[in-house]
Amino acid sequence: MSEIPPPDRYPVKIDLVQKPMGMLASLQAARRNVLTILPWIAVKQPMVSGRTGIRWHMVMDPDAIRRMLLEKLDDYPKSNTTKSLLRPAIGESLFIAEGAHWRWQRRAAAPVFSHRNVLNLAPVMTRAAEATCARIAEQKGRAVNLYAEMVRATFDVTTDVTFSGEGDFDSAFVHKAIDAYISEAGKMSLFDMLGLPGWIPRPGRLFSGPAVKDMRQIADDSISARKSAGPGEIPDLLDLLLAGEDPETKRAMNTAELRDNLLTFIVAGHETTALALSWALYLCAFDTRVQDKARAEAQAVLSGPATGKDVAKLPYIRAIIDEALRLYPPAALVSRTAQTRDSLCGREVKPGDTVMIPIYALHRHEMLWDDPDAFRPERFVENKPDRYAYLPFGDGPRICIGASFALQEAVIILATLLARFKFKAIPGKDPDPVMILTLRPEGGVWLEVEDV
């Protein structure tokens, strides 16, 4: 029989703050791990408010979140802090832009991520899953850092579907630049906490400028080369974006807009999926009952590596991904800046207030989830959660445009791995959930790997 963890044992989590923290203490904590400044009452109450330099509110009530993300979208744009963190790397892309500038880009890019186009890109994901299995097979019998393997797999997918594996695209350099930017640019500055304007330089981010400049130049060169060469036989994401236009205005993206959106996809696309897979593998090793059940499903469906057409036949493996995204959401805290006076949960919100949705706390809220810290993929099979209680990709008009791509990729890779290998936890080697820009497993996800 498979080992079933005792009911008092839970996967790793973050200890939330028990006592109020001052500005300097909050800054020090946030620079190491943003989520360590979340108060413990955030998983017990619908809304928490305070002041740390600027007025802030944390919202965990699904109805209030729906109001922010759907009903009053324009009144709650992305916060100035978020924009100052990300604009140097991804400019005024879909992720940053607001209002009309965002709307026309969204309309132009939406067909790129249609079901048909995403399914057409599935063979790239299958090849990445096969290559990952080959690398892991060479390391079986000893500890393997599955986080590093998932980062490599998803980055290979992202660059391949974006640039069709063109030889002049230096993916290793771009990955290094992205990693450096995420690790340093995301560290909260005291200037951010004081609410100072974004045009004032943040000392901790100045060093990453050259790497970002080079990364943007590589993308510009790739776009220019593709414009000259024309599309390939099977269009990749760059081809589709080049061909895209706003159906209302017929406006197409210029080189700078194409570059910013490509870099957004590269930065966000591989990171989100790599994290979902890494945490899912950790959780499968944590609960071997779940792992065995998922393996049985994969082996019953697959005749080789998983394909795009197999995804719909793997509901339990999809549920594992969903539960991993619940417990460890990649974008574990998002923030908005209120533009008008409003009321959320019966509490006044003033123009200029920072309004945060701590998705990590929302996904573990005691009023919304049964045994919220437990790893139970079945909860996504038995019934669907409230739409605004589960936000791994956001929601409303600004829901992540690449969500279906990421989920298809994650299911293909996880199913392929579980059908081939057994993953065992290593005592004392649990990863540490740390959020800078994304919620990463600090120290890696080290597991023992054996053939099935």
N, C-alpha and C positions, 0 to 999 in steps of 0.2 A: 504493500500500500504506500501511496505517496504520503510524505510527511505533511501534516496540516499544522501551521503555526498556532501556538496557543492564543486564545482570544485577547490576552493582554499585551500581545506583541504587535507593534505597528511598524510600518516602514519609516525611514528617517523623516523627520520634519523639523521645522524651525521653531525655536522657543520664542514666543511673542513676549513683548515687553509688559512687565507687571506694574512698573511705576513710571510716572511721567518723566520725560527726558528733556533737558535744556537744549538750546540750539547747538552748542559746541559738541555736546555728547551725541546728539542726533547726527550731526555731520560726520563725526568720527565713526559712528556705527554704520551710517549709510554708505560711506566710502568703501567699507569692506563688504557689506551685504545690506542692500536697501531694505529687505524684508524684516531685518531685525529691529526696525523702528516701528513696526506695526504693534498697536496695543492689543492686549489679550482680549479686550472687550469687543474687538472687531469681528470675532467669530460668534458673538453672543447678541449684539445689538444691530439694528438696521442702519444706524448712522452714528458716526463719531466725529466730533469737531474739536478744533483747537487752534493754537497760533504758535508758529515757530518762525519768527520773522514776518511771515504773511499768514493771513487767515486761511485755514484749510478745513476740508470736510472729507471724510471717508464714507462712501456709500456702499452698503451691502444689501439694500432692499431691491428686489427685482423690479417692482413697479417704478421706483425712482430711477433705476438704471435705464429702464425702457424709456422713460421721459427724456433722459439725457441723450441716449444714443439714437432714438427714433423720432419722438414727438418734437423735441426742441434741439435738433442736431446743430443748427447754426448758432444757437446760444451757448453751446459748450464745445468750442473748438479745442484742438489739442493744446496743451499748456505751453507757455513760453519756455519752460524748462525742457520739455520734450523736443521742441523745435531747435533750441540752442544745442542740444546734445547731438541731433541727427542731421541737421541741415548741412554741416561741412562735408558730410560724406554723400548724402543722397539728394541734396538740393531741394527744389520744389516739386518733388515727385508726388505720386498718389498718396504716399504715407504722410507727407507733410502739408501738402496744399490744402486750401480751404475754399469754400464757396464755389463760385463759377469756375475758377481755375481747376479745382478738384473735379467738379462734375463733368467737364468736357473730357478730361483725361480718363476718368472712369468709363465713360461711354465709349471712348476710343479703344480702351484696353479690354473691356469686358468680353468681346468675342474670342480673344486670345485664350481665355480660360474656359471656353465652352466644353461641355462633356465630350464632344467628338475630338477636339484638339487635345484635351488632357489624355483621353484614351489612346490617341495616336502616339503619344510620347511614352506610353507604358513600356515598350520594349527597351528603352534606355534604362528604366528602373530595373527591369528584369536582368539586364546585363550587369548592372551595378551589384545586384544581389548575388549573382553568380561569382563575380570577381571578389566580393567580400567573403563568400564561403571559401573560396580558394585560399585567400590570405589567412583566414582563421584556421583552416585545416592544417596549415604549416605550423601553427602555434598550439594546437590542441595538446592536452596533457599538462599544460602549465597555465599560469594566470595570464589573461588577455585583457587589455584595456579596451572594452567594447565602446566606450565613448569616443576614443580616437578612431576606431574603425568606423563608427557611424558617421562621424564628421567627414572622414574621407569618402565614404560611400555617397553621402548626400551632396557633398560638394562636387564630386564627379558627375552626378546626375544633373545638378544645376548648371554647371558649365557646359555639359554636353547638350542639353536641351536648349540652352541659350545660344551657344555659338557653334553647335554641331561638331564639337571636338576639334575645331580648327587649330592647326599646329602653331600658329603665331600668337595664340592667346596664352599668356603665361599664368596658368591657373594657380601654380604654387606661389607665385609672387602675390597675386591678388588675395589668396587665402591668408597669407601672412599679414598683409596690410589690413584686411578686414579684422583679423583677430586682434591686432595691435590697437585698432581704433575702438573696438568694442570694449576691450579690457581697460583702456585709459580714458577714452572720451566719456564713458558712462559713469565715471566716478563723480559723484555729486560735488559741485563746487559750493563754497560758502556763498558765492554770488547768486547762485540759483536759489538757495534757501532764503536769501534776503530779497529775492524778487527783482534783482537789478536787470536792466535791459539786456537782450541777447547780443547786442553789438559790442558790449564790453567783453574783451577777451577773457577766457577762463584759463588761468595758468596751467592747470593740469592737462589741458588738451592741446596746447600749442605744439608739442613735440610731434604729434601725429600728422601734422599738416603735410610734410613731404610725401609720406606714404600714400595719403589720400589723393594728393595731386597726381602721383604716378598712376594710381589705380584708375582715376578718372580718365587719364590720357590713354591708357590701354583700351578702355571701353570706347572712347571716341575713335581711336584708330580702327577698332573692329567694326564699328558702325560704318565708317567711311569705306572700308574695304568691301563690306557686304553690299553697300549701295552700288559699288562699281561692278561686283561680281554677279549680283542678282540672287534670287532665292534658290535653295536646293530642291531636290526632288520631293522630299518630305519637309515641309516648312518647319523650322524651329521657332523658338520664341522671338528671336530677333527678326526673322522674316515676317512673322505675324504682326509684330509691333510696327515694323516699317510699312506694312500694308494697311494698318488700322487707321481709321478716321472716325471722328465724332459724327454719328449718323444725322444729328440735327444741324450742325454747322459745317460739316465736311472738312473740319480742321484736322490736320495730321500733326504728329509730333516732330519738332525739329531735332537736330542732333543732340543738343543739350538736354531736352526733355526725354529723348530716347535713352540717353546715357544715365540720367538720374533714375529712371524707372527700371532699367536693366540692373543697375547697382542695388536698387531696393530689393529686387527679386533675388539677386545673388546673396546679399547680406541676410535678408529675412528668410528666403526660401530654404536654403540648406540648413541654417541654424535651427529653425523651428522643428524640422523633421528629424534632424540628428538628435536633438534633445528629447523629442517624444520617443524615439527608438531607444535611446540610452536608458531613459527612466523605465521604459517598458521592459527591457531586458533585466535591469536591476530588480524590478518587481516580480518578474517571472522566476528569477533565482530565489527571491525572498519567499515566494509561495509556490512550491513545486507542484501542488495540486492544480493550480491554475496553469502552470507550464505544461503539465501532462495533458490536461484537457485541450489546451490550444494545439499541442502537437498532434493529438489524435484528429482534430478537425483538419489541420493542414495536410496530414498524410492521407486522409480520406478524400481530399479534394484535388491535391496536386499530383501530377505525374512527373514533374521536374520542378524547376524554379517557378515561382508564382508569376502569373501574367495579369494584365489588366482585366481580362475577362473572368479571372478567378476571384477578384476582390469581393464581388457581391455574394459569393458562396462561402465567405469566411467571416460570419458575423461575430463569433466569439473573439477572434483575433482583432477585429475592429473594436470590440468592446474593451479589450486590453489597452489599445491605443487611447481610446476615449478616457478610460480611468487614469491612465498615466498623465494625460493632459489635464485631468481634474486635479490630481494630487500635486503635480509639478507643472503648472502652466508656464510656457516659455515667457510670455509677456505677463508677468505675475502682478504687475501694478501699472495702471495707466492713469494719466492725469489730464484734466481739462481746466481751462480758465473761464469762469462764468463771465458772460458779456452783459447780462441784464439781471435785474433783481428777480428772484424766483423763490419758490418754497419746495423743499424736498423733505419728505418724511415729517412734515409739519414744522420744519426748521427753516429760518431765513437764510438765503444765499445772496450775497451782495456782488455787484460787478467787481471783477478783479480777484475774487476768491479762487483759490485752487481747489478743485473738486476731484478727488481721486476715487477710482474703483480699484480697490486692492483685490485683484482676482484670486490671489492665493487665499485670502481670508474668505471671500465669497464662496469658493469651492469647498471650503471646510467649515462653513457656517452651521452651527448647531440647530438653527431653526429651519434650514433648507435641506439637510442631508442626514440620513440615518447612519450613525456611527461614522462621522465624516472623515476621521483619520485612517479608517480601515481600507485596505486594498480589496475591492469587491467589483470585478468587471461585470458581474451579473446584474448590477444595478442599471447598466445601460442596455441589457438585453430584456429585462423584465418590464421596464417602463422608462419613458423619456423624461428627463428633468425639465423643470421650468426653463423656458428658453433664455430668460435673463438671469438665471441662477448658474448657468454654465456658459462661460465665454472664452474658450481657449483661442478663438479667432475673432473676438469681438462680436458685434451684431449691428443690426440696423443697416442703413445704406453704406456705411463704411466697414462692413464686415470684410475680413481679409479676402482679397480677390483670388488668392492662390490656395484657399483652404482645401478644395477638392483635389488639387494636385498633390498637396502635402499628405493628405489622408490616403490617397491611392498609393503613393510612394511608400508610406510607412507600412501599410498592410502587405504590400508585395515583399518588402525586405524582411519584415518580421516573420511572416509565414514561411518564407524560404529558409531562414535561419533556424526556426524552431523545428521544421521538418527534418533538418539535417543534424542538429547538434543538441546536446543537453548542456544547460548552463547552471553552475553551482556557485552559491555564495561563498565568499572567503571570510571567515570570522575576523572581525576587527578591521575590515576593509570597506565598510559602508561609505558611500559617497556623501559629501556634505552639500546640501542645497544652498547655493550662494547666488544671489542676483546682483549683477551690475547693470547691464541692459537686459539680459535674459537670465532665466533661472537655470544655471548650469550645475552639474555634479562635480564640485571641486574635488580634485584628487583623482578624477576618472571613475569609471565603472569597471572595477577589476573582478572578473569572474573566471572560474575554472571551466574549461570547455572539453567536452567529450563527444565522440560520435554516438549517434542514437543506436 
